[in-house]
Amino acid sequence: MCGVSPVELSSGSRQYRRLNRGGDRQANAALHRIVQTRLRVHPRTQDYYEHRSKEGKTRRETVRSLKRYAAREVFHLVRTVPTVPPL
């Protein structure tokens, strides 16, 4: 829904993924700010970035995966919990 799902692309012999351009662009922008802030100040995110770069992943690919991770975290925070009516 936020436009962070991967879309398969291929260009000649190279196959890669890019972010889905559809979805809620404001939510995607918010996730982008979350990831950029985490990359500056959050040690676990910085370690993850280093790990992915050693695997040969580009910054764009790593940010895409971090945005998906952040979207899952935010979803669990804002999800409404169904209330049980009192008896």
Contacts in CASP RR format, 6 or more apart in sequence:
PFRMAT RR
TARGET T0000
AUTHOR 0000-0000-0000
METHOD contacts of the structure
MODEL  1
MCGVSPVELSSGSRQYRRLNRGGDRQANAALHRIVQTRLRVHPRTQDYYE
HRSKEGKTRRETVRSLKRYAAREVFHLVRTVPTVPPL
1 23 0 8 1.000
1 24 0 8 1.000
1 27 0 8 1.000
2 23 0 8 1.000
2 24 0 8 1.000
2 27 0 8 1.000
2 28 0 8 1.000
2 31 0 8 1.000
2 67 0 8 1.000
2 71 0 8 1.000
3 19 0 8 1.000
3 20 0 8 1.000
3 21 0 8 1.000
3 22 0 8 1.000
3 23 0 8 1.000
3 24 0 8 1.000
3 25 0 8 1.000
3 27 0 8 1.000
3 28 0 8 1.000
4 19 0 8 1.000
4 20 0 8 1.000
4 28 0 8 1.000
4 31 0 8 1.000
4 64 0 8 1.000
4 67 0 8 1.000
4 68 0 8 1.000
4 71 0 8 1.000
5 19 0 8 1.000
5 20 0 8 1.000
5 68 0 8 1.000
6 17 0 8 1.000
6 18 0 8 1.000
6 19 0 8 1.000
6 20 0 8 1.000
6 64 0 8 1.000
7 17 0 8 1.000
7 18 0 8 1.000
7 19 0 8 1.000
7 20 0 8 1.000
7 21 0 8 1.000
8 15 0 8 1.000
8 17 0 8 1.000
9 15 0 8 1.000
9 16 0 8 1.000
9 17 0 8 1.000
9 18 0 8 1.000
10 16 0 8 1.000
16 61 0 8 1.000
17 61 0 8 1.000
17 64 0 8 1.000
18 64 0 8 1.000
19 28 0 8 1.000
19 64 0 8 1.000
19 67 0 8 1.000
28 67 0 8 1.000
31 67 0 8 1.000
31 70 0 8 1.000
31 71 0 8 1.000
31 74 0 8 1.000
32 63 0 8 1.000
32 67 0 8 1.000
34 67 0 8 1.000
34 70 0 8 1.000
34 74 0 8 1.000
35 45 0 8 1.000
35 63 0 8 1.000
35 66 0 8 1.000
35 67 0 8 1.000
35 70 0 8 1.000
38 45 0 8 1.000
38 66 0 8 1.000
38 70 0 8 1.000
39 45 0 8 1.000
39 46 0 8 1.000
39 49 0 8 1.000
39 63 0 8 1.000
39 66 0 8 1.000
45 66 0 8 1.000
48 62 0 8 1.000
48 66 0 8 1.000
49 59 0 8 1.000
49 62 0 8 1.000
49 66 0 8 1.000
52 61 0 8 1.000
52 62 0 8 1.000
52 65 0 8 1.000
53 59 0 8 1.000
53 62 0 8 1.000
END
